[in-house]
Amino acid sequence: MTIIRPNRPAPIGAEAVPDSHGLNLYRADPAFAKLLPLYLPKDLLAHLAPHLDRLGGLAGGRLADLAATADVNPPELVHRTRRGEDSQSIAYHPAYREMERIAFGDYGLAALSHRGGVLDWPKAMPAAAKYAITYLFVQAEFGLCCPVSMTDSLTRTLRKFGSQDLIDRYLPALTSQDLDDLYQGAMFMTEQGAGSDIANTAVTAAPNGDGSWALTGDKWFCSNADAELAMVLARPEGAPAGIKGVSLFLLPRVLPDGATNRYRIVRLKEKLGTRSMASGEIRLEGATAWMIGAPGAGMRQMADMVNNSRLSNAVRAAGMMRKAVTEALYIAHRRIAFGAPIVTLPLMRRQLVKMLMRAEQARSMTFQTADALRRSDAGENGAYALLRILTPLIKFRACRDARVVTGDAMEVRGGCGYIEDFPDARLVRDAHLGSIWEGTSNIVALDVLRAAQREGSLEALEGHLAALRATTPEDLPHLDTATERAFALARHALGEGGPVLARQAGTALYNVASATAMAWEAARIGSPERRELARLVLVHRVLPRDPLAAEAEPIPDALLPDPGA
C-alpha cells in the first residue's frame, strides 16, 4: 500500500517546537464544559463557569509557571533560628506560597465542601464542584493538591467523628481562606513496619489524665509534614494487638496554650515527584493528642478519610491525564514530520485516541463517584455501598492509567518531552505517586472485593449500571454480555477463584462501568464522539481480540480536535 502525504515543509529552529504555554485549559477542553451540566445544578454551574474559565487560564499560564518554579526549589527543613533556638520550621519558595493562596484562598478548595461563602456561593458545594475545580488546578500543579486534599479530608473526618469541643476549636481555622488564619491538615499513618498493614501500628498512646493522650514513636512518611493538624493512628496502652487495638487521634502542631507540641520532623524526603510539597519523617516524643471517636475504631474512622483521599487522588490522576492529552494533541496538530502534521499519521492517531480513551474513562468515573458521594452523604439508600466500590475502582485504575498516558504523551513530544523545560517529565514523575499513596494497586484492588463482601457493593454497582443502561436509548454492542461476564468474574474472585483475581476483576468492573457511564453521558449531551470512545473502551480493554488479526479501524478527525484552535 502506498501512503500519499502532503509535502508540507517543516519549520526550522524554534518554530519547529510547539509550545502550548498560555493556553486556557478550560477552553481547550470543550468536552469538560459539556459534561458538567450532567453533574452540577444549573444555577451552581452558571455561577462557577467564569471561575472555571479564569482557573483554566491560570493553569495554562501563571499557575504552570509557579508550579515549575516550586518543583525545582523544594522545601527545606530548618532546625534552629538564627539566634540558636531549637525551633523547627520548613522554608517554602514564594512560588509555592502563591499557589497556596490560589488554592486555599482564592478558590477555597479545602473549605467549599464544608461551608458557604466560598467563591461567593451561599452554601457548601457538592463534591462534583470541588472535583471540577481540582481537575483544572492539578493540570498545573499536583504537589499542593495533596495538602489541599488532606485538609479537606481531615475536616470531613473531624466533623463526622470528633467531639463538639474539637470541632468548635478547629473547624473555623481548617475552613479559613485567610492564609494567616488557615490550619492545614495531614495524615500521619505510615510506619516502617506498618504501611498498608495498619494492624502492625507500633506508635503508642498513653492517657494524660486530662482527657488527652501522649503519643510516642515514629511515623515514616508524613506528607505536609508541618501541617497545623494531623490525624494519627496509634495503639493505646493495654489495647489488644492487631487492628482492633488501633485508635485515631488528632495531633496539633501547637497546643491550645500556645506551646509547641512534643514532636520533631527528623528529615524531609527526597521524592521522585511532588517535590514542591514537604514529606518527612516524624518522631513523636510524648506529643499531646485527642482521641477521635471510640477506642479501637481507629481504622474504621480513618478509612473515611482515606477513601476521601483516594477519590481525590483519582481525580488528580484524571486531571493529569487530561493535561497530558491536551499537550499531545496540541503538539500533534503542529509538529511537522515527513511532510505532514503528525496528527495525520495512522500510528500516531491510534496512540492519541488510546490516550484520550483512558483519560475520558477516568473523567466519567470521577463524576460518577462524586455523585455517589453526594447521595451517600444525603443518606440515600444504597448510595454508600455504591460509593464504597466506585472509590477503590477509580483509584486503582485511573492512577495506573495515568502512568501510561503521561508516558505516551512524553513520547509524542519526543526528545523535548524528556527534558524538564516542558511539563511532560514532571507529569510522569508525579503520576507514579498515585499508585502508591493511600494504598498500592494490590491493596486497593483487594478493597474492591472487601467492599463487595462487606457492604453488598457488587449488587449496588450492578443496579447502578443497569439503571444507566435503561435510560440510554442506544446501548453499546456487546456491553450487556461484557458486563455480565465482569460481574461473574468478580463473584468468582469472591469465591473459589480467590483474591489472586482481584486486579483482573477490578479492571473488568472499571472498564464496563466507565463504558456504561460514557455511553449514558453521550446520549445526554448528544455526542457521537463520546459514544465512540465508550465503544473503544470495550474494543481495546474488554472484548477478546486476536493479536494476529490484520485489522485496523480508521480514527475519525472529530476524536482528535486541536485544543489550540
C-alpha positions as CSV (number, residue, x, y, z in Angstrom):
1,M,0.0,0.0,0.0
2,T,1.3,3.4,-1.0
3,I,0.7,6.2,1.5
4,I,0.5,9.7,-0.1
5,R,1.1,12.6,2.3
6,P,1.1,16.3,1.6
7,N,4.5,17.7,1.1
8,R,4.4,20.3,3.8
9,P,7.8,21.8,4.7
10,A,8.8,21.6,8.4
11,P,9.6,24.8,10.2
12,I,13.3,25.4,11.1
13,G,14.7,26.1,14.5
14,A,12.5,27.1,17.5
15,E,9.4,27.3,15.2
16,A,9.6,23.6,14.8
17,V,9.0,23.1,18.6
18,P,5.3,23.6,19.5
19,D,4.7,25.2,22.9
20,S,1.2,25.4,24.5
21,H,2.2,27.8,27.3
22,G,-0.6,30.3,27.8
23,L,-3.4,28.0,26.6
24,N,-6.6,28.3,28.6
25,L,-7.0,24.7,29.7
26,Y,-10.8,25.1,30.3
27,R,-11.5,26.4,26.8
28,A,-9.1,23.9,25.3
29,D,-11.3,21.0,26.6
30,P,-14.9,21.7,25.4
31,A,-16.0,18.2,26.4
32,F,-15.5,19.2,30.0
33,A,-18.0,22.1,29.8
34,K,-20.5,19.8,28.0
35,L,-20.3,17.2,30.8
36,L,-20.7,19.5,33.8
37,P,-24.4,20.1,33.4
38,L,-25.0,16.4,34.0
39,Y,-23.4,16.5,37.4
40,L,-23.9,20.1,38.8
41,P,-27.1,22.0,39.5
42,K,-27.8,24.5,36.7
43,D,-27.6,27.6,39.0
44,L,-24.3,26.5,40.6
45,L,-22.8,25.7,37.2
46,A,-23.7,29.1,35.9
47,H,-22.1,30.7,38.9
48,L,-18.9,28.6,38.6
49,A,-18.4,28.9,34.9
50,P,-16.4,32.2,35.0
51,H,-14.4,30.9,37.9
52,L,-13.5,27.8,35.9
53,D,-12.6,29.9,32.9
54,R,-10.3,32.0,35.0
55,L,-8.7,28.9,36.5
56,G,-8.2,27.4,33.1
57,G,-6.2,30.5,32.1
58,L,-4.2,30.3,35.3
59,A,-3.5,26.6,34.9
60,G,-2.2,27.1,31.4
61,G,-0.1,30.1,32.2
62,R,0.8,31.7,35.6
63,L,0.0,28.8,37.8
64,A,2.0,26.5,35.5
65,D,5.0,28.9,35.9
66,L,4.6,28.9,39.7
67,A,4.5,25.1,39.7
68,A,7.6,24.7,37.6
69,T,9.5,27.1,39.9
70,A,8.4,25.3,43.0
71,D,9.3,22.0,41.6
72,V,13.0,23.0,41.2
73,N,13.0,24.8,44.5
74,P,11.8,22.2,47.0
75,P,11.1,23.0,50.7
76,E,13.9,22.9,53.2
77,L,13.8,21.9,56.9
78,V,15.3,24.5,59.3
79,H,16.1,23.1,62.7
80,R,17.2,26.3,64.6
81,T,16.6,30.0,64.5
82,R,19.4,32.3,63.6
83,R,19.7,33.0,67.4
84,G,20.4,29.4,68.0
85,E,16.9,28.4,69.4
86,D,15.7,24.9,68.8
87,S,12.6,25.8,66.7
88,Q,11.8,23.8,63.6
89,S,10.3,25.2,60.5
90,I,10.0,24.4,56.8
91,A,11.1,27.1,54.3
92,Y,9.0,27.1,51.1
93,H,9.7,29.0,47.9
94,P,7.5,32.1,47.4
95,A,6.1,30.3,44.3
96,Y,4.6,27.6,46.5
97,R,3.2,30.1,48.9
98,E,1.5,31.9,46.0
99,M,0.0,28.6,44.8
100,E,-1.3,28.1,48.4
101,R,-3.0,31.5,48.2
102,I,-4.7,30.5,44.9
103,A,-5.8,27.0,46.1
104,F,-6.7,27.6,49.8
105,G,-7.5,31.3,49.4
106,D,-9.0,32.3,46.0
107,Y,-10.7,29.0,45.3
108,G,-11.2,27.8,48.9
109,L,-10.6,24.2,47.8
110,A,-10.3,22.9,51.3
111,A,-13.4,24.8,52.5
112,L,-16.0,24.7,49.8
113,S,-17.4,21.3,50.8
114,H,-17.8,22.4,54.4
115,R,-19.3,25.9,54.5
116,G,-20.9,28.5,52.3
117,G,-19.3,31.7,51.2
118,V,-16.5,30.3,49.0
119,L,-16.5,31.9,45.6
120,D,-19.5,33.9,46.8
121,W,-21.7,30.8,46.7
122,P,-24.0,30.9,49.8
123,K,-24.0,27.2,50.6
124,A,-21.5,24.4,50.9
125,M,-20.9,22.9,47.4
126,P,-21.3,19.3,46.3
127,A,-18.3,17.1,45.7
128,A,-18.6,17.5,41.9
129,A,-17.9,21.2,42.2
130,K,-14.8,20.6,44.2
131,Y,-13.5,18.0,41.9
132,A,-14.3,20.1,38.8
133,I,-12.0,22.8,40.2
134,T,-9.4,20.3,41.3
135,Y,-9.4,18.7,37.8
136,L,-8.3,22.0,36.3
137,F,-5.9,23.0,39.1
138,V,-4.0,19.8,39.0
139,Q,-3.2,20.2,35.3
140,A,-0.7,22.8,36.5
141,E,0.3,21.5,40.0
142,F,0.0,18.1,41.7
143,G,2.1,18.5,44.8
144,L,0.0,21.2,46.5
145,C,-3.2,19.2,45.8
146,C,-2.0,16.7,48.5
147,P,-2.2,19.2,51.4
148,V,-5.5,20.6,50.0
149,S,-7.0,17.1,49.9
150,M,-5.7,16.1,53.3
151,T,-7.1,19.4,54.8
152,D,-10.5,18.7,53.3
153,S,-10.5,15.1,54.3
154,L,-9.3,15.8,57.9
155,T,-12.1,18.3,58.2
156,R,-14.6,15.8,57.0
157,T,-13.4,13.1,59.5
158,L,-13.3,15.6,62.4
159,R,-16.9,16.7,61.6
160,K,-18.1,13.1,61.4
161,F,-16.4,11.6,64.4
162,G,-14.8,14.3,66.6
163,S,-16.1,15.8,69.8
164,Q,-18.1,19.0,69.6
165,D,-15.3,20.7,71.6
166,L,-12.7,19.8,69.0
167,I,-15.0,20.8,66.1
168,D,-15.7,24.2,67.6
169,R,-12.0,24.7,68.3
170,Y,-10.5,23.8,64.9
171,L,-13.2,23.9,62.2
172,P,-13.0,27.7,61.6
173,A,-9.3,27.6,61.0
174,L,-9.5,24.5,58.8
175,T,-12.0,26.2,56.6
176,S,-10.4,29.6,56.5
177,Q,-9.4,31.3,53.2
178,D,-7.1,33.7,55.0
179,L,-3.7,32.0,55.0
180,D,-2.7,33.8,58.2
181,D,-5.6,32.0,60.0
182,L,-5.6,28.8,58.0
183,Y,-4.9,25.4,59.6
184,Q,-3.7,22.8,57.1
185,G,-4.3,19.1,57.7
186,A,-2.2,15.9,57.3
187,M,-2.4,12.2,57.9
188,F,0.4,10.5,59.8
189,M,-0.2,6.8,59.3
190,T,2.7,5.1,57.7
191,E,5.4,3.4,59.8
192,Q,8.4,1.4,58.7
193,G,6.7,-1.9,59.6
194,A,3.1,-0.7,59.1
195,G,2.5,0.7,55.7
196,S,-0.7,-0.8,54.3
197,D,-0.6,-3.3,57.2
198,I,-2.2,-1.0,59.7
199,A,-2.6,-3.8,62.3
200,N,1.2,-3.5,62.8
201,T,1.0,0.0,64.1
202,A,3.7,0.5,66.8
203,V,3.2,4.1,67.9
204,T,1.7,4.1,71.4
205,A,-0.7,6.4,73.2
206,A,-0.7,6.9,77.0
207,P,-3.5,8.7,78.8
208,N,-2.5,12.1,80.3
209,G,-5.3,12.3,82.9
210,D,-7.0,15.4,81.4
211,G,-8.7,13.6,78.5
212,S,-5.7,14.0,76.2
213,W,-3.2,11.4,75.2
214,A,0.6,11.3,74.8
215,L,1.8,9.7,71.6
216,T,5.3,8.1,71.3
217,G,7.0,6.6,68.3
218,D,8.0,7.2,64.7
219,K,5.9,7.9,61.6
220,W,7.8,7.1,58.4
221,F,6.1,9.0,55.5
222,C,4.2,12.1,56.5
223,S,3.2,14.5,53.7
224,N,2.5,18.1,54.6
225,A,4.9,17.5,57.5
226,D,4.4,20.9,59.1
227,A,0.6,20.9,59.0
228,E,-1.1,22.5,61.9
229,L,-3.3,19.4,62.5
230,A,-2.8,15.7,61.7
231,M,-4.8,12.6,62.1
232,V,-2.6,9.9,63.6
233,L,-3.1,6.2,64.2
234,A,-1.7,4.9,67.5
235,R,-2.2,2.0,69.9
236,P,-3.3,2.9,73.4
237,E,-1.5,1.3,76.3
238,G,-3.2,-2.0,77.1
239,A,-5.0,-2.2,73.8
240,P,-5.1,-5.6,72.1
241,A,-2.7,-6.5,69.3
242,G,-4.0,-6.2,65.7
243,I,-6.3,-3.8,64.0
244,K,-8.8,-3.8,66.9
245,G,-6.3,-2.1,69.2
246,V,-5.6,0.9,66.9
247,S,-7.3,4.2,67.6
248,L,-7.4,7.6,65.8
249,F,-6.0,10.8,67.3
250,L,-6.0,14.5,66.4
251,L,-2.5,15.9,66.8
252,P,-2.0,19.7,66.8
253,R,1.4,21.2,65.9
254,V,0.8,24.0,68.5
255,L,-1.2,23.3,71.7
256,P,-4.1,25.4,72.8
257,D,-1.9,27.3,75.3
258,G,0.5,28.3,72.5
259,A,3.2,25.8,73.4
260,T,4.9,23.8,70.6
261,N,3.8,20.1,70.7
262,R,6.3,17.4,71.5
263,Y,7.3,16.0,68.2
264,R,10.0,16.6,65.7
265,I,10.5,16.4,61.9
266,V,13.5,14.2,61.6
267,R,14.2,14.9,57.9
268,L,12.4,15.6,54.7
269,K,12.1,13.0,51.9
270,E,13.8,13.4,48.6
271,K,11.0,12.2,46.3
272,L,10.7,11.2,42.6
273,G,7.7,13.6,42.2
274,T,5.5,16.1,44.2
275,R,8.8,17.9,45.0
276,S,7.1,21.2,45.8
277,M,5.4,19.7,48.9
278,A,7.2,18.7,52.1
279,S,7.0,15.0,53.1
280,G,9.0,14.0,56.1
281,E,9.7,11.6,58.9
282,I,8.1,12.4,62.3
283,R,9.3,11.4,65.8
284,L,6.5,11.7,68.4
285,E,8.0,12.3,71.8
286,G,5.0,12.2,74.1
287,A,3.1,14.5,71.8
288,T,-0.3,15.6,73.1
289,A,-3.3,14.5,71.0
290,W,-7.0,13.8,71.4
291,M,-8.8,10.6,70.6
292,I,-11.3,10.8,67.8
293,G,-14.4,8.6,68.3
294,A,-14.4,5.3,70.1
295,P,-11.3,3.4,71.3
296,G,-10.3,0.7,68.8
297,A,-12.3,2.2,66.0
298,G,-9.3,4.0,64.5
299,M,-9.1,2.2,61.2
300,R,-12.9,2.4,60.6
301,Q,-12.8,6.2,61.1
302,M,-9.5,6.7,59.3
303,A,-11.0,4.7,56.4
304,D,-13.4,7.5,55.8
305,M,-10.6,10.0,55.5
306,V,-8.5,7.5,53.4
307,N,-11.4,6.9,51.0
308,N,-12.0,10.6,50.5
309,S,-8.3,11.0,49.8
310,R,-8.4,8.0,47.4
311,L,-11.1,9.7,45.4
312,S,-9.2,13.0,45.4
313,N,-6.1,11.1,44.3
314,A,-8.0,9.5,41.4
315,V,-9.4,12.9,40.4
316,R,-5.9,14.2,40.2
317,A,-4.8,11.3,38.0
318,A,-7.7,12.1,35.7
319,G,-6.7,15.8,35.6
320,M,-3.0,14.9,34.8
321,M,-4.1,12.6,32.1
322,R,-6.2,15.4,30.5
323,K,-3.2,17.7,30.7
324,A,-1.1,15.1,29.0
325,V,-3.6,14.5,26.3
326,T,-4.0,18.3,25.7
327,E,-0.3,18.6,25.3
328,A,-0.1,15.7,23.0
329,L,-3.0,16.9,20.8
330,Y,-1.5,20.4,20.7
331,I,1.8,19.0,19.5
332,A,0.4,16.5,17.1
333,H,-1.5,19.2,15.2
334,R,1.6,21.4,14.9
335,R,4.6,19.2,14.7
336,I,5.5,18.6,11.1
337,A,7.3,15.4,10.2
338,F,7.6,13.5,6.9
339,G,5.8,16.3,5.1
340,A,2.7,16.5,7.3
341,P,1.4,17.2,10.8
342,I,2.0,14.1,12.8
343,V,-1.7,14.0,13.8
344,T,-2.3,12.7,10.3
345,L,-0.1,9.7,10.7
346,P,-2.0,6.4,11.3
347,L,0.1,5.1,14.2
348,M,0.1,8.5,15.9
349,R,-3.7,8.7,15.6
350,R,-4.0,5.3,17.2
351,Q,-1.7,6.3,20.1
352,L,-3.6,9.6,20.7
353,V,-7.0,8.0,20.7
354,K,-6.0,5.3,23.2
355,M,-4.6,8.0,25.5
356,L,-7.8,10.0,25.1
357,M,-9.9,6.9,25.9
358,R,-8.2,6.3,29.2
359,A,-8.4,10.0,30.2
360,E,-12.1,10.1,29.4
361,Q,-12.8,6.9,31.3
362,A,-11.3,8.5,34.4
363,R,-13.2,11.7,33.9
364,S,-16.5,9.9,33.7
365,M,-15.7,7.8,36.7
366,T,-14.7,10.9,38.7
367,F,-18.1,12.4,38.3
368,Q,-20.0,9.2,38.8
369,T,-18.1,8.7,42.1
370,A,-18.6,12.3,43.2
371,D,-22.3,11.9,42.6
372,A,-22.4,8.7,44.6
373,L,-20.6,10.6,47.4
374,R,-23.2,13.4,47.3
375,R,-26.0,10.8,47.5
376,S,-24.3,8.8,50.3
377,D,-23.8,11.9,52.4
378,A,-27.5,12.7,51.9
379,G,-28.4,9.3,53.3
380,E,-29.8,7.9,50.1
381,N,-30.4,4.1,50.4
382,G,-27.7,2.1,48.7
383,A,-25.5,5.0,47.8
384,Y,-22.9,4.2,50.4
385,A,-22.5,0.7,49.1
386,L,-22.0,2.2,45.6
387,L,-19.5,4.7,46.8
388,R,-17.5,2.0,48.6
389,I,-16.8,0.2,45.4
390,L,-16.5,3.1,43.0
391,T,-13.8,4.7,45.1
392,P,-11.3,1.9,45.1
393,L,-12.1,1.1,41.4
394,I,-11.2,4.5,40.2
395,K,-8.3,4.9,42.5
396,F,-6.9,1.5,41.3
397,R,-7.3,2.0,37.5
398,A,-7.1,5.8,37.0
399,C,-3.8,6.0,38.9
400,R,-2.3,3.1,36.9
401,D,-3.6,4.6,33.6
402,A,-2.1,7.9,34.4
403,R,1.4,6.4,34.3
404,V,0.7,5.1,30.8
405,V,-0.9,8.2,29.4
406,T,1.7,10.6,30.8
407,G,4.5,8.4,29.4
408,D,2.9,8.2,26.0
409,A,2.4,12.0,25.9
410,M,6.1,12.4,26.6
411,E,6.8,10.2,23.6
412,V,4.5,12.3,21.4
413,R,6.7,15.4,22.2
414,G,9.8,13.3,21.6
415,G,13.2,14.4,23.0
416,C,11.9,17.7,24.2
417,G,9.4,15.8,26.4
418,Y,12.3,14.1,28.2
419,I,13.8,17.4,29.4
420,E,12.5,19.4,32.3
421,D,11.8,22.6,30.3
422,F,8.4,21.2,29.3
423,P,5.7,19.7,31.6
424,D,5.9,16.1,30.4
425,A,8.7,14.9,32.7
426,R,7.1,16.3,35.8
427,L,3.7,14.7,34.8
428,V,5.4,11.4,34.5
429,R,7.2,11.7,37.9
430,D,4.1,12.9,39.7
431,A,1.8,10.3,38.1
432,H,3.7,7.5,39.7
433,L,2.7,8.6,43.2
434,G,-1.0,7.8,42.7
435,S,-0.4,4.0,42.5
436,I,1.4,4.1,45.9
437,W,-0.2,6.8,48.0
438,E,-3.3,5.7,50.0
439,G,-2.8,2.1,49.1
440,T,-0.8,0.3,46.3
441,S,-2.7,-1.3,43.4
442,N,-2.8,-4.7,45.1
443,I,-4.2,-3.2,48.3
444,V,-6.9,-1.1,46.5
445,A,-7.9,-4.0,44.2
446,L,-8.4,-6.2,47.3
447,D,-10.5,-3.4,48.8
448,V,-12.9,-3.7,45.8
449,L,-13.5,-7.3,46.9
450,R,-13.8,-6.2,50.5
451,A,-16.5,-3.7,49.6
452,A,-18.3,-6.4,47.7
453,Q,-18.1,-8.8,50.6
454,R,-18.9,-6.5,53.5
455,E,-21.2,-3.8,52.0
456,G,-23.1,-5.6,49.2
457,S,-21.3,-3.2,46.9
458,L,-21.3,-5.5,43.9
459,E,-25.1,-5.6,43.8
460,A,-25.2,-1.8,44.2
461,L,-22.9,-1.3,41.3
462,E,-24.8,-3.8,39.2
463,G,-28.0,-2.0,39.9
464,H,-26.5,1.4,39.1
465,L,-25.1,0.3,35.8
466,A,-28.4,-1.3,34.8
467,A,-30.2,2.0,35.6
468,L,-27.8,3.9,33.4
469,R,-28.2,1.4,30.5
470,A,-32.0,1.5,30.9
471,T,-32.0,5.3,30.3
472,T,-29.5,5.2,27.4
473,P,-31.6,5.0,24.1
474,E,-28.9,3.1,22.1
475,D,-26.9,0.6,24.0
476,L,-23.4,-0.3,23.0
477,P,-22.9,-3.6,21.2
478,H,-21.6,-6.4,23.5
479,L,-22.0,-4.2,26.6
480,D,-24.6,-6.3,28.3
481,T,-22.6,-9.5,27.7
482,A,-19.4,-7.9,28.8
483,T,-21.0,-6.5,32.0
484,E,-22.5,-9.9,32.8
485,R,-19.1,-11.6,32.5
486,A,-17.3,-8.9,34.5
487,F,-19.7,-9.3,37.5
488,A,-19.4,-13.1,37.1
489,L,-15.6,-12.8,37.3
490,A,-15.9,-10.6,40.4
491,R,-18.1,-13.1,42.1
492,H,-15.7,-15.9,41.2
493,A,-12.9,-13.9,42.8
494,L,-15.0,-13.6,46.0
495,G,-15.4,-17.4,46.0
496,E,-13.3,-20.3,44.7
497,G,-11.2,-18.1,42.4
498,G,-9.8,-16.2,45.3
499,P,-8.0,-12.8,45.8
500,V,-5.4,-13.6,43.1
501,L,-8.1,-12.4,40.7
502,A,-8.7,-9.1,42.5
503,R,-6.9,-7.0,39.9
504,Q,-8.3,-8.7,36.9
505,A,-11.9,-8.4,38.4
506,G,-11.4,-4.8,39.4
507,T,-10.1,-3.9,35.9
508,A,-13.1,-5.6,34.3
509,L,-15.6,-3.8,36.5
510,Y,-13.9,-0.4,36.0
511,N,-13.9,-0.8,32.2
512,V,-17.5,-1.9,31.9
513,A,-18.6,0.8,34.4
514,S,-16.8,3.6,32.6
515,A,-18.0,2.4,29.2
516,T,-21.6,2.4,30.5
517,A,-21.2,5.9,32.1
518,M,-19.6,7.3,28.9
519,A,-22.5,5.9,26.7
520,W,-25.0,7.4,29.1
521,E,-23.3,10.8,29.0
522,A,-23.0,10.6,25.2
523,A,-26.8,10.2,25.0
524,R,-27.5,13.0,27.4
525,I,-25.2,15.6,25.6
526,G,-25.7,14.3,22.1
527,S,-22.1,13.4,21.5
528,P,-21.4,10.7,19.0
529,E,-17.7,11.2,19.7
530,R,-18.2,10.2,23.3
531,R,-20.2,7.2,22.4
532,E,-17.4,6.1,20.0
533,L,-14.9,6.4,22.9
534,A,-17.2,4.2,25.0
535,R,-17.2,1.7,22.2
536,L,-13.4,1.8,22.0
537,V,-13.2,1.0,25.7
538,L,-15.0,-2.2,25.0
539,V,-12.9,-3.0,21.9
540,H,-9.5,-2.2,23.4
541,R,-9.9,-3.1,27.1
542,V,-12.7,-5.6,27.5
543,L,-13.6,-7.8,24.5
544,P,-11.4,-10.6,23.3
545,R,-9.1,-9.7,20.4
546,D,-6.9,-11.7,18.1
547,P,-3.4,-10.2,18.4
548,L,-2.5,-11.6,14.9
549,A,-5.6,-10.2,13.1
550,A,-4.8,-7.8,10.3
551,E,-7.4,-5.3,11.3
552,A,-7.2,-1.5,11.8
553,E,-10.1,0.9,12.2
554,P,-9.8,4.5,11.0
555,I,-9.8,7.2,13.7
556,P,-12.4,10.0,13.0
557,D,-10.9,13.5,13.0
558,A,-13.6,14.5,15.5
559,L,-12.0,12.4,18.2
560,L,-8.7,14.3,17.9
561,P,-9.5,18.0,17.9
562,D,-6.9,20.7,18.1
563,P,-7.0,22.2,21.6
564,G,-5.4,25.4,20.4
565,A,-7.9,26.0,17.6
